[in-house]
Amino acid sequence: MKSLGKKEYLERMTNQAGIIGALAIDQRGALKKMIGQYKEATTDDVVKFKELVSQQLTPYASAILLDPEYGLPAAEVRNEECGLLLAYEKTGYDATTPGRLPDVLNTWSVKRLKESGADACKFLLYYDVDESEEINEQKRAYMERIGSECTAEDIPFFLEIVTYAADIADTSSLEYAQVKPRKVIEAMREFSKERYQVDVLKVEVPVNMNFVEGYGQEACYSQAEAATYFNEQSEATNLPFIFLSAGVSAELFQETLRFAQKSGSTFNGVLCGRATWANGVEVFVQAGEDSAIAWLTEEGKQNIESLNKVLEETATPIYIKA
């Protein structure tokens, strides 16, 4: 049973229809790499781009996800009706240690995130259900700690699960597409358990749409099989869950949401990042701030508004589950 505090904070994350249409720009290393394609990325570049995205696009989003390292100035200029999620994890993972182990930001706590204005805490966990028990037990205990922190501070815990296979290097490959449904669904099943005190799951869709019959060049699943996986995913949890865009194009992401809804998925919204703003990075670096604002107010706004329209037709209100 959710506390009144958590319920009130969750309401700040949703639009009037009870759907989460949130914007994600908590990228740190990834955003530096995107800027780095055109020039050496400075801290000022990262902070300023986040500010521009927040200023121009939060009037059309129910919430924004930012990081406390570079994103607090962006949080200050967001639309006042837009909820705020703050990320708690360090960017990336230590590649020298097996297992992609979780790690929180050294000088932050859920208490400090809340004091900085967060309406919810988000943590990203890399998880392979088939990895060794020794590694996965560490991850499960870590999530229990964060869940307890969020409950102590009475703010929602958004757990983002990004799956992988320890024995498959490329998660965009056909080989990974074949095992992805099980990885996604079983990870959701695990972290829906009450002991983790998760309030909302932020998850991948259970298939790689590029390998669904009729959506890509090579088929790994028929449309009927893909639909079954979307259904199984919904049945694997009693928690509200939202989809991440995983860097796919805005068009493919919207098509995916339509497919999910037709398949019987009861997802409750999205936390959408690069699909909304990625093409604005080049404009920002090459043509400057004014041109980036122009791009965001035209194409960026169009991306988010067309996504909102799709959500109206496809997503389930969060209060049905929360």
Buried (B, 14 or more C-beta within 10 A) or exposed (E): EBEEEBBBBBBBBBBEBBBBBBBBBBBBEBBBEBBEEEEEBEEEBBBBBBBBBBBBBBEBBBBBBBBBBBBBEBBEBBBEEBBBBBBBBBBEBEEEEEBBBBBBBEEBBBEBBBEBBBBBBBBBBBBBBEBEEEBBEBBBEBBBEBBBBBBEBBBBBBBBBBBBBEEBEEBEBBBBBBBBBBBBBBBBBBBBBEEBBBBBBBBBBBBBBBBBBEBBEEBBBEBEBBBBBBBBBBBBBEBBBBBBBBEBBBEBBBBBBEBBBEBBBBBBBBBBBBBBBBBBBBBBBEEEEEBBBBBBEEBBBEBBEEBBEBBEEBBBBBBEBB
